[in-house]
Amino acid sequence: MISVNDLRPGFTFKYDNNIYVVIEASHSKQGRGQANVKVKAKDLRNGSITIKSFTGGEKVEKAMIDKINMDYLYNASDNIILMDQETFEQIEIPVDNVKWELNFLKEGQKVQVRKFESEVLDIELPANVELKVVSAPDAVRGNTAQTATKKVTLETNYVIETPLFIKEGEVVLVSTETGKYVGRA
């Protein structure tokens, strides 16, 4: 058991028969009352993000998550297929568990698969990924007060806002957390 006061981003815990990973945690104490801990967490079984409120001092069970390096092979309608880099064993993960991550996955990409006991939960991507721009309309700088941007389509069919100088065929860095343009690769 672990105190909710010790929860930090990246910690995994079990609560109400679900397994969560902490995205953000904030502590607040007002007056004489108990301290409160608000945790923004991702449910690793279904991918939903929720906010949990705890009273300071409450305990949750720590979830021991195994991370296995795998290669993303392809998307097979309702599942994605991944292969273990050492044993060459292939596993399937439901597309519903990795909807956000699919925006940044390309064939042959290395990912980490999170497992709890023998249950495959989801995948973890690097903080930034390199993706090729497949469609970038020509942009004309107008009367803009801020930096001008345009929408471009990446090789995974994900659309992001980039500066006007990005052209078709270039490789850009994209944040897998925010889904925003980071820079040129």
RODO-848905 format. One record per residue: x, y, z of N, C-alpha, C in turn; residue in three letters. Coordinates in pm, whole numbers, padded with zeros to 5 digits, always signed. Example, Ala and Ser with C-alpha at 12.3 -4.5 7.8 and 13.67 -1.06 7.14 Angstrom:
<pts>
+01319-00569+00780+01230-00450+00780+01320-00330+00780ALA
+01285-00225+00708+01367-00106+00714+01290+00003+00787SER
</pts>
This chain:
<pts>
+00084-00118+00000+00000+00000+00000+00089+00125+00000MET
+00040+00227-00068+00115+00351-00077+00022+00467-00043ILE
+00073+00567+00025-00006+00684+00063-00033+00769-00060SER
-00154+00824-00071-00186+00909-00185-00101+01036-00187VAL
-00043+01072-00071+00046+01189-00066+00174+01166-00146ASN
+00209+01040-00170+00332+01007-00242+00310+00989-00393ASP
+00187+01004-00441+00160+00985-00583+00223+01098-00664LEU
+00296+01061-00768+00363+01155-00858+00337+01108-01001ARG
+00356+01196-01100+00339+01153-01240+00424+01031-01272PRO
+00361+00932-01337+00430+00808-01374+00403+00693-01279GLY
+00356+00719-01156+00324+00612-01061+00203+00534-01111PHE
+00201+00404-01086+00085+00322-01121+00025+00267-00992THR
-00108+00266-00987-00175+00217-00867-00308+00151-00903PHE
-00355+00063-00810-00484-00004-00826-00584+00066-00737LYS
-00705+00090-00791-00811+00153-00714-00944+00111-00776TYR
-01036+00061-00696-01166+00011-00745-01151-00091-00857ASP
-01057-00184-00843-01031-00290-00941-00988-00238-01077ASN
-00940-00114-01084-00884-00059-01207-00738-00025-01183ASN
-00663-00017-01291-00522+00016-01281-00502+00152-01347ILE
-00439+00243-01273-00420+00380-01321-00273+00416-01324TYR
-00239+00508-01415-00107+00571-01413-00133+00720-01391VAL
-00057+00781-01299-00074+00921-01263-00018+01011-01373VAL
-00101+01105-01418-00057+01205-01516-00017+01332-01442ILE
-00103+01377-01349-00076+01495-01267-00127+01468-01126GLU
-00061+01528-01027-00107+01516-00889-00090+01651-00821ALA
-00193+01694-00746-00181+01821-00674-00233+01802-00532SER
-00163+01866-00438-00196+01858-00296-00247+01994-00252HIS
-00355+01995-00171-00403+02123-00117-00448+02103+00027SER
-00420+02202+00108-00461+02200+00248-00522+02335+00280LYS
-00642+02330+00335-00711+02454+00367-00746+02456+00515GLN
-00698+02556+00582-00732+02574+00723-00699+02455+00810GLY
-00795+02420+00896-00775+02309+00989-00807+02173+00928ARG
-00873+02172+00816-00921+02046+00758-00810+01955+00709GLY
-00852+01840+00665-00760+01741+00608-00705+01792+00476GLN
-00585+01750+00443-00529+01780+00312-00602+01697+00208ALA
-00617+01752+00090-00679+01680-00021-00575+01657-00130ASN
-00588+01544-00197-00499+01511-00308-00587+01487-00430VAL
-00564+01567-00536-00636+01547-00663-00539+01485-00761LYS
-00582+01378-00823-00496+01304-00915-00566+01293-01050VAL
-00496+01339-01155-00543+01317-01292-00473+01190-01336LYS
-00553+01087-01368-00494+00955-01396-00558+00892-01519ALA
-00480+00809-01587-00528+00736-01704-00555+00592-01663LYS
-00676+00544-01693-00712+00404-01669-00640+00322-01776ASP
-00550+00234-01735-00471+00158-01831-00550+00047-01900LEU
-00667+00013-01849-00747-00092-01914-00832-00038-02027ARG
-00887+00082-02013-00975+00132-02120-00928+00264-02181ASN
-00819+00322-02128-00762+00442-02187-00827+00573-02145GLY
-00932+00569-02063-01000+00693-02024-00918+00768-01919SER
-00931+00900-01923-00862+00984-01826-00965+01038-01729ILE
-00933+01029-01600-01027+01069-01496-00954+01147-01388THR
-01030+01221-01309-00974+01293-01196-01029+01230-01069ILE
-00939+01186-00982-00975+01124-00856-00937+01217-00742LYS
-01025+01230-00643-00996+01310-00524-00983+01217-00404SER
-00877+01236-00329-00851+01155-00210-00832+01248-00090PHE
-00862+01195+00029-00830+01265+00152-00686+01230+00186THR
-00609+01330+00231-00469+01306+00264-00455+01191+00362GLY
-00360+01104+00339-00338+00990+00427-00406+00862+00379GLY
-00499+00872+00282-00561+00751+00227-00453+00665+00162GLU
-00480+00538+00149-00383+00447+00089-00443+00382-00035LYS
-00358+00360-00134-00396+00286-00255-00291+00177-00276VAL
-00331+00074-00348-00240-00037-00373-00151-00006-00493GLU
-00020-00023-00477+00073+00000-00587+00060-00113-00687LYS
+00054-00078-00815+00044-00179-00921+00182-00196-00983ALA
+00230-00318-00983+00360-00347-01044+00340-00374-01192MET
+00386-00282-01273+00368-00289-01418+00500-00331-01482ILE
+00493-00431-01569+00610-00474-01647+00607-00401-01780ASP
+00724-00357-01825+00735-00291-01955+00821-00377-02045LYS
+00767-00410-02162+00836-00497-02257+00856-00421-02387ILE
+00979-00424-02441+01007-00358-02569+00951-00441-02683ASN
+00872-00377-02769+00812-00446-02883+00815-00357-03005MET
+00792-00420-03121+00781-00348-03248+00636-00348-03291ASP
+00588-00231-03337+00453-00223-03393+00459-00277-03535TYR
+00378-00380-03563+00379-00441-03696+00274-00379-03787LEU
+00146-00394-03749+00038-00342-03835-00092-00335-03758TYR
-00190-00273-03822-00323-00257-03766-00415-00358-03835ASN
-00478-00448-03757-00568-00549-03812-00710-00518-03765ALA
-00778-00429-03829-00915-00382-03800-00939-00347-03653SER
-00974-00444-03568-01008-00415-03428-00889-00422-03333ASP
-00774-00470-03380-00656-00488-03296-00531-00434-03366ASN
-00431-00401-03285-00299-00373-03342-00210-00491-03306ILE
-00118-00524-03395-00030-00639-03377+00110-00589-03343ILE
+00166-00643-03233+00299-00606-03188+00383-00733-03175LEU
+00515-00719-03191+00603-00835-03181+00714-00808-03079MET
+00735-00905-02991+00842-00898-02891+00976-00902-02965ASP
+01068-00811-02930+01196-00801-03001+01292-00915-02968GLN
+01269-00986-02858+01360-01094-02819+01304-01232-02854GLU
+01176-01257-02822+01119-01390-02843+01044-01402-02975THR
+01020-01290-03043+00944-01284-03168+00798-01327-03152PHE
+00751-01329-03027+00611-01360-02998+00526-01239-03038GLU
+00409-01265-03098+00321-01156-03139+00202-01148-03046GLN
+00161-01025-03014+00043-01004-02931-00050-00905-02999ILE
-00175-00906-02956-00275-00814-03008-00326-00726-02895GLU
-00348-00599-02925-00408-00505-02830-00528-00442-02899ILE
-00644-00437-02832-00761-00374-02894-00734-00228-02931PRO
-00780-00188-03049-00761-00051-03098-00821+00050-03000VAL
-00930+00014-02933-00994+00106-02838-00900+00146-02724ASP
-00805+00060-02688-00711+00090-02579-00600+00186-02621ASN
-00579+00201-02753-00467+00281-02802-00508+00382-02908VAL
-00630+00435-02898-00678+00531-02999-00587+00651-03014LYS
-00547+00713-02903-00460+00830-02909-00323+00794-02965TRP
-00266+00683-02921-00133+00642-02962-00126+00612-03112GLU
-00238+00568-03171-00239+00535-03315-00208+00657-03402LEU
-00231+00777-03350-00198+00899-03425-00048+00912-03450ASN
+00034+00840-03375+00179+00856-03382+00251+00727-03417PHE
+00179+00618-03444+00240+00488-03473+00259+00467-03622LEU
+00379+00423-03658+00403+00381-03796+00469+00243-03792LYS
+00454+00168-03899+00503+00030-03902+00652+00023-03870GLU
+00687-00076-03785+00826-00097-03747+00873-00013-03630GLY
+00787+00076-03579+00825+00164-03467+00838+00084-03338GLN
+00938+00120-03259+00960+00054-03130+00876+00122-03023LYS
+00806+00040-02942+00721+00091-02833+00744+00004-02710VAL
+00694+00051-02596+00695-00030-02475+00552-00070-02444GLN
+00532-00200-02419+00401-00251-02384+00394-00263-02232VAL
+00286-00211-02173+00268-00221-02028+00181-00342-01999ARG
+00232-00429-01907+00159-00549-01866+00142-00549-01716LYS
+00024-00590-01672-00002-00610-01530-00028-00759-01512PHE
+00060-00826-01439+00060-00972-01427+00065-01027-01569GLU
-00037-01097-01619-00029-01148-01756-00119-01068-01851SER
-00184-00964-01799-00277-00884-01879-00204-00771-01951GLU
-00219-00765-02083-00161-00658-02163-00253-00536-02151VAL
-00197-00423-02108-00279-00305-02084-00279-00208-02202LEU
-00165-00148-02231-00156-00053-02340-00010-00036-02380ASP
+00017+00065-02462+00154+00090-02506+00198+00228-02460ILE
+00328+00242-02445+00387+00369-02406+00480+00413-02517GLU
+00461+00535-02565+00542+00589-02673+00652+00680-02617LEU
+00756+00706-02697+00854+00806-02654+00786+00943-02645PRO
+00848+01038-02578+00789+01171-02559+00765+01242-02693ALA
+00858+01227-02787+00844+01288-02920+00871+01182-03027ASN
+00798+01189-03138+00821+01098-03249+00845+01177-03377VAL
+00920+01117-03468+00947+01179-03598+00845+01126-03698GLU
+00774+01216-03764+00675+01178-03865+00692+01263-03990LEU
+00670+01201-04104+00685+01269-04233+00557+01344-04268LYS
+00573+01463-04323+00460+01544-04369+00421+01495-04508VAL
+00295+01451-04527+00251+01402-04657+00167+01504-04732VAL
+00110+01600-04660+00030+01702-04726+00046+01834-04650SER
+00098+01934-04721+00116+02066-04661+00076+02171-04763ALA
-00039+02235-04746-00081+02336-04843+00013+02457-04836PRO
+00027+02523-04950+00106+02647-04951+00032+02750-04870ASP
+00103+02819-04785+00040+02919-04700+00091+03057-04739ALA
+00001+03152-04732+00037+03290-04762+00027+03368-04633VAL
+00135+03437-04599+00136+03516-04477+00045+03637-04498ARG
-00052+03651-04408-00145+03763-04418-00119+03864-04310GLY
-00221+03937-04274-00209+04034-04166-00230+03961-04034ASN
-00123+03903-03980-00135+03827-03856-00063+03899-03744THR
-00122+03896-03628-00060+03958-03512+00034+03859-03442ALA
-00001+03730-03449+00084+03628-03388+00155+03550-03498GLN
+00225+03448-03453+00294+03362-03549+00191+03290-03635THR
+00214+03291-03763+00121+03227-03856+00147+03077-03859ALA
+00038+02998-03864+00051+02852-03872-00040+02800-03983THR
-00017+02676-04019-00103+02607-04116-00121+02464-04073LYS
-00226+02400-04123-00254+02260-04091-00184+02172-04194LYS
-00111+02070-04144-00046+01973-04231-00089+01833-04189VAL
-00088+01741-04285-00123+01602-04258+00004+01519-04254THR
+00015+01435-04150+00133+01350-04133+00108+01212-04194LEU
+00213+01130-04200+00203+00997-04261+00105+00905-04191GLU
+00067+00937-04067-00030+00855-03993-00172+00911-04009THR
-00189+01009-04097-00316+01080-04122-00357+01171-04008ASN
-00266+01200-03917-00292+01293-03807-00264+01435-03859TYR
-00350+01530-03823-00336+01668-03869-00289+01755-03753VAL
-00182+01832-03777-00129+01922-03674-00108+02062-03731ILE
-00093+02159-03641-00060+02296-03679+00092+02311-03678GLU
+00148+02366-03786+00293+02388-03794+00319+02530-03843THR
+00443+02578-03830+00477+02708-03889+00464+02702-04041PRO
+00456+02818-04103+00434+02825-04249+00547+02765-04331LEU
+00670+02760-04278+00784+02714-04357+00791+02562-04374PHE
+00709+02483-04304+00710+02337-04318+00649+02298-04452ILE
+00722+02214-04526+00678+02174-04659+00654+02024-04665LYS
+00582+01982-04767+00554+01841-04791+00685+01764-04807GLU
+00694+01646-04744+00814+01563-04753+00910+01583-04637GLY
+00895+01690-04558+00981+01712-04444+00943+01620-04329GLU
+01038+01597-04239+01014+01516-04120+01009+01611-04001VAL
+00902+01601-03921+00885+01689-03805+00877+01607-03677VAL
+00909+01672-03566+00894+01611-03434+00759+01650-03378LEU
+00686+01550-03325+00554+01572-03268+00551+01516-03126VAL
+00495+01593-03033+00482+01547-02895+00370+01444-02887SER
+00398+01328-02826+00294+01225-02814+00200+01254-02698THR
+00238+01345-02609+00150+01380-02498+00046+01483-02540GLU
+00091+01588-02610+00000+01697-02647-00049+01687-02791THR
+00025+01615-02876-00012+01605-03017+00026+01729-03095GLY
+00118+01809-03043+00154+01935-03108+00293+01927-03169LYS
+00314+02017-03267+00442+02031-03335+00549+02073-03236TYR
+00667+02007-03240+00777+02042-03150+00889+02109-03228VAL
+00918+02059-03349+01025+02116-03429+01055+02026-03548GLY
+01156+02065-03624+01201+01981-03735+01288+01870-03680ARG
+01284+01757-03748+01366+01642-03704+01507+01653-03759ALA
</pts>
